[in-house]
Amino acid sequence: MATNVSCTVSNCYFWAKDNICVADNILITADKAAGDHSEMNWDRESQENLIQKIGETPTHRVIETACYTFRTR
Ligand code: SF4
C-alpha cells in the first residue's frame, strides 16, 4: 500500500511542488539514534541495514523525531 508523505522541507532533494515527498522510502527515527549512527546514508540498502542496527526507538515528543532521508538539493 502506498503512503503519501507531506513534507515542507522544500530544499530537500526529494521534495516536490505542493509539499510532496517523492522518495521511494524514507527513514524516520529518533534524533538520538541518528546521532548514534552517523554513518546514515540515503540509499535503500544502507537504510535497511541501518534500520536493523537501530531497532526500535520510542520517543515521547514529536520534536525528538525527524526524517533522516533528507538530502540537500
Ligand atoms: S526525504 Fe524527508 S525531508 Fe526530504 S522531502 Fe521526503 S520527507 Fe521531506
Boltz pocket constraint, residues with backbone or C-beta under 6 A from the ligand:
constraints:
  - pocket:
      binder: B
      contacts: [[A, 5], [A, 6], [A, 7], [A, 8], [A, 9], [A, 12], [A, 13], [A, 14], [A, 15], [A, 16], [A, 20], [A, 21], [A, 22], [A, 23], [A, 25], [A, 26], [A, 67], [A, 68], [A, 69], [A, 70], [A, 71]]
      max_distance: 6.0
